[in-house]
Amino acid sequence: MFRGPAAQRPSGPAAQRPSSPAAPAPPSTNRKRSRTSDTKPLALVTGASSGIGLELAEQLAERGYDLVVNAEDDARLQRAAQRVRAAGARVEVVRADLRDPGETERLFAEATGLGRPLDVVVLNAGVGRGGAFVDTDLADELEVIDLNVRSTVHLAKLVLRDMDALFAGKDRIVAGSAKTKAQAAADKLLPDSLKAEAHRKMAGPGSGDEE
């Protein structure tokens, strides 16, 4: 996970108004909420359709971030996005199969084309394949490498080059590969009970399914 400085918010004493009878506050509008939301920090989470990716997206939303969420399965991703929106975030959905380098480039272009800098990036997309190495199909193994390794390096390179000016001496949080990067990110955001549950799920049958 990569973290840049949080979006700056204006501060200072409120302007003094002349004494007058208080007027009722106008009702809020969608347009006003949209402008306010643009001042929030923005996070990108890959592999966000389920598991740790979804949990981190929800945790970021609860901490005041808007989200760009990505996964390969559109139906699951749309359901996940609704959950994240329920936590109070504006959510952009980008379905992309990161095994394809062109799709990785498209995800980056869409995430950075919103007119807002990325403050946090969680590179969580990954799959696993069970079975003895000599028995598994070579094409399947290469797809695992394309998603878990190549796409992570590819997207990290794009993101860090774009975020470099934003760091300005701030700490960089860089998680490891496939499973360990998600675990390291979860350790920073999740309460102990949720971390324990996530670790149990990762160790159980079917934990290698794509997120």
RACORTA-V594509 format. One line per field, one symbol per residue. burial: + if it has 24 or more other C-alpha atoms within 12 Angstrom, else -. Layout:
burial = ???
This chain:
burial = +++++++-----------------------------+++++++++++++++++++++++++--++++++++++--+++-++++++-++++++++++++++--+++-++-+++---++++++++++++++-------------++++++++++++++-+++-++--++------++-+++-++++++--++----+--+---+------+++
